[in-house]
Amino acid sequence: MSDEDGLISITHKEFREAYRIRLPIFVLVDHRTWNARKRFKEQGIQHFVPEKHLHVFDFIDEISRQPRNNWIYFYRNRRDMRSAIEQMLFNFDDASFVADVTVPDGTIVHTNEEFEKVWQIKNSGCVIWEGRYLQEENSGASGLVPSNSTIAIPRTLPGETVRFAVTFRAPKYPSTCESYWKMVDSYRRPIFPDKKGLFCRVKITY
């Protein structure tokens, strides 16, 4: 992402910073601006956006190209805008990693040792978490043996944080082990397929 001419708007800069730090982004575009952009690309002329603001088309192009946060809602009036905002906010589901409470990545663990890993995450969306689980995705391949490969997630309100504890047994040989966990629903389908899961990464020594 670059702005060679230095003429991007404050909103454009805010989008780039929010994208960089992975904040939730909701994009609403007036359908007339979208249509003007289409005509400008196809015919080189349009009559809705003033010439001094044509860089808004580059802004929309940049949003559309991103591999995430690229969903655009179109509106024609205030009612459309209100409906889009309500849909985005009330249906927005997200999770944020808070901390490795115990056993941070790279911790040294002895062979055949039992230890408890605790993660803390936050419900950073607008949906109540119910009927959800944490599930080990590489069961049997990590080298670590968890006490359970699926953990029930307690009912968690938006804005609340929750902790998950798993007891692992280390293998009988020195190695580097990584157990990988994802949030799933009651049918064991991933809820956030494009987000990174939770890891337990440890080094095993005698």
C-alpha positions as MATLAB code, in Angstrom:
seq = 'MSDEDGLISITHKEFREAYRIRLPIFVLVDHRTWNARKRFKEQGIQHFVPEKHLHVFDFIDEISRQPRNNWIYFYRNRRDMRSAIEQMLFNFDDASFVADVTVPDGTIVHTNEEFEKVWQIKNSGCVIWEGRYLQEENSGASGLVPSNSTIAIPRTLPGETVRFAVTFRAPKYPSTCESYWKMVDSYRRPIFPDKKGLFCRVKITY';
ca = [
       0.000    0.000    0.000;
       1.549    3.271   -1.080;
       0.429    6.820   -1.726;
       3.022    8.177   -4.131;
       1.294   11.532   -4.526;
       0.569   11.948   -0.815;
      -2.996   13.039   -1.574;
      -4.960   10.281    0.115;
      -7.702   11.322    2.505;
      -7.785   10.973    6.278;
     -10.362    8.185    5.872;
      -8.040    6.378    3.468;
      -5.176    6.639    5.958;
      -7.437    5.414    8.765;
      -8.426    2.420    6.643;
      -4.771    1.515    6.071;
      -3.932    1.771    9.751;
      -7.001   -0.258   10.794;
      -6.092   -2.881    8.177;
      -2.492   -2.981    9.418;
      -3.460   -3.640   13.036;
      -6.295   -5.984   11.959;
      -9.226   -4.007   13.355;
     -12.736   -4.861   12.120;
     -13.566   -2.724    9.060;
     -17.020   -1.978    7.641;
     -17.175   -0.236    4.265;
     -20.275    1.555    2.951;
     -20.297    3.154   -0.503;
     -22.989    5.313   -2.106;
     -24.235    3.358   -5.137;
     -23.868    6.536   -7.259;
     -20.161    6.679   -6.416;
     -19.791    3.005   -7.326;
     -21.559    3.518  -10.663;
     -19.502    6.631  -11.382;
     -16.333    4.640  -10.741;
     -17.524    1.945  -13.176;
     -18.266    4.525  -15.904;
     -14.948    6.272  -15.332;
     -13.055    2.994  -15.714;
     -14.952    2.023  -18.867;
     -15.397    5.413  -20.568;
     -12.950    7.762  -18.851;
     -15.755   10.144  -17.911;
     -18.417   10.490  -15.221;
     -20.477   13.351  -13.786;
     -21.064   12.527  -10.132;
     -17.729   12.743   -8.295;
     -15.919   16.124   -8.541;
     -12.599   15.922  -10.359;
     -10.604   16.899   -7.267;
     -12.044   13.860   -5.452;
     -11.422   11.234   -8.128;
      -8.861    9.562   -5.862;
     -11.850    8.012   -4.066;
     -11.954    5.527   -6.971;
      -8.398    4.443   -6.138;
      -9.463    4.081   -2.522;
     -12.337    1.761   -3.484;
      -9.996   -0.218   -5.766;
      -7.555   -0.691   -2.892;
     -10.297   -1.968   -0.596;
     -11.546   -4.382   -3.255;
      -8.068   -5.850   -3.795;
      -7.440   -6.743   -0.164;
      -7.582  -10.447    0.788;
      -9.591   -9.498    3.912;
     -11.850   -6.619    4.990;
     -12.886   -6.233    1.363;
     -16.658   -6.594    1.717;
     -18.494   -3.438    0.546;
     -22.085   -2.499    1.383;
     -23.955   -0.199   -1.008;
     -26.661    2.242    0.013;
     -29.113    4.533   -1.772;
     -30.534    6.441    1.184;
     -30.389    6.732    4.955;
     -32.687    3.753    5.404;
     -30.323    1.555    3.387;
     -27.389    2.850    5.401;
     -29.122    2.186    8.718;
     -30.087   -1.321    7.625;
     -26.514   -2.097    6.531;
     -25.031   -0.798    9.785;
     -27.500   -2.782   11.885;
     -26.752   -5.925    9.899;
     -23.000   -5.458   10.248;
     -23.060   -4.657   13.943;
     -25.640   -7.126   15.200;
     -24.294  -10.025   13.124;
     -20.605   -9.242   13.511;
     -18.785  -12.220   15.026;
     -15.119  -12.017   15.956;
     -12.518  -13.290   18.413;
      -9.243  -11.717   19.536;
      -6.262  -13.366   21.167;
      -5.435  -11.781   24.540;
      -2.626  -13.754   26.135;
      -0.792  -16.989   26.765;
      -1.591  -17.057   30.485;
       0.719  -20.020   31.074;
       3.382  -21.800   29.031;
       4.252  -19.096   26.466;
       5.652  -20.161   23.095;
       9.112  -21.681   23.348;
       8.756  -22.894   26.932;
      11.133  -25.748   27.841;
       9.305  -28.894   28.963;
      10.851  -32.190   30.071;
      10.101  -35.473   28.353;
       6.950  -37.236   29.593;
       6.091  -34.195   31.746;
       2.499  -33.052   32.297;
       1.778  -29.330   32.102;
      -1.252  -27.065   31.835;
      -1.578  -24.570   29.006;
      -3.974  -21.643   29.509;
      -5.066  -19.254   26.744;
      -7.184  -16.135   27.108;
      -9.269  -14.748   24.236;
     -11.895  -12.021   23.897;
     -15.296  -11.971   22.250;
     -14.559   -8.884   20.160;
     -17.715   -9.152   18.067;
     -21.399   -8.444   18.681;
     -22.654  -12.039   18.877;
     -23.050  -14.080   22.061;
     -20.930  -17.235   21.958;
     -23.073  -20.261   22.703;
     -22.656  -23.929   21.807;
     -19.031  -23.469   20.762;
     -15.901  -25.505   21.332;
     -12.140  -25.411   20.985;
     -10.885  -28.364   18.972;
      -7.359  -29.603   18.348;
      -6.786  -29.542   14.599;
      -3.653  -31.681   14.407;
      -4.605  -34.361   16.899;
      -2.044  -37.168   17.018;
       0.498  -35.250   14.946;
       1.674  -32.572   17.359;
       3.661  -34.896   19.637;
       1.714  -33.574   22.614;
      -1.150  -35.569   24.136;
      -3.980  -33.366   25.456;
      -6.303  -34.514   28.212;
      -9.174  -33.651   25.831;
      -9.095  -32.816   22.139;
     -12.317  -30.776   22.394;
     -13.143  -28.181   25.054;
     -16.557  -26.582   25.607;
     -16.509  -22.772   25.500;
     -18.711  -21.209   28.184;
     -21.406  -18.718   27.204;
     -19.472  -15.533   26.467;
     -21.014  -12.099   25.946;
     -19.567   -9.504   23.541;
     -16.662   -7.724   25.189;
     -16.012  -10.517   27.699;
     -12.795  -12.517   27.916;
     -12.612  -16.229   28.594;
      -9.804  -18.617   29.527;
      -9.237  -22.168   28.310;
      -7.033  -24.703   30.059;
      -5.676  -27.916   28.554;
      -3.445  -30.442   30.298;
      -0.814  -31.893   27.967;
       1.631  -34.742   28.329;
       4.956  -34.261   26.590;
       6.375  -37.030   24.377;
       9.141  -39.355   25.569;
      11.741  -37.920   23.215;
      13.298  -34.452   22.703;
      11.546  -32.438   20.008;
       9.741  -29.212   19.201;
       5.982  -29.679   19.480;
       3.057  -27.557   18.315;
      -0.569  -28.274   19.118;
      -3.023  -26.205   17.045;
      -6.598  -25.364   18.130;
      -9.564  -23.705   16.413;
     -13.033  -22.590   17.490;
     -15.843  -24.770   16.077;
     -19.624  -24.945   16.365;
     -21.711  -27.820   17.703;
     -21.308  -29.630   14.360;
     -17.511  -29.205   14.615;
     -17.439  -26.746   11.726;
     -14.820  -23.975   11.987;
     -16.336  -20.645   12.998;
     -13.436  -18.424   11.971;
     -11.836  -20.404    9.123;
      -9.633  -17.498    7.977;
      -8.318  -16.530   11.402;
      -5.289  -18.026   13.089;
      -6.098  -20.442   15.850;
      -4.462  -20.985   19.224;
      -1.090  -22.689   19.551;
       0.813  -24.515   22.233;
       4.480  -24.498   21.112;
       7.023  -26.064   23.439;
      10.547  -27.515   23.295;
      10.969  -30.964   24.815;
      14.247  -31.869   26.500;
      15.455  -34.592   28.835;
];
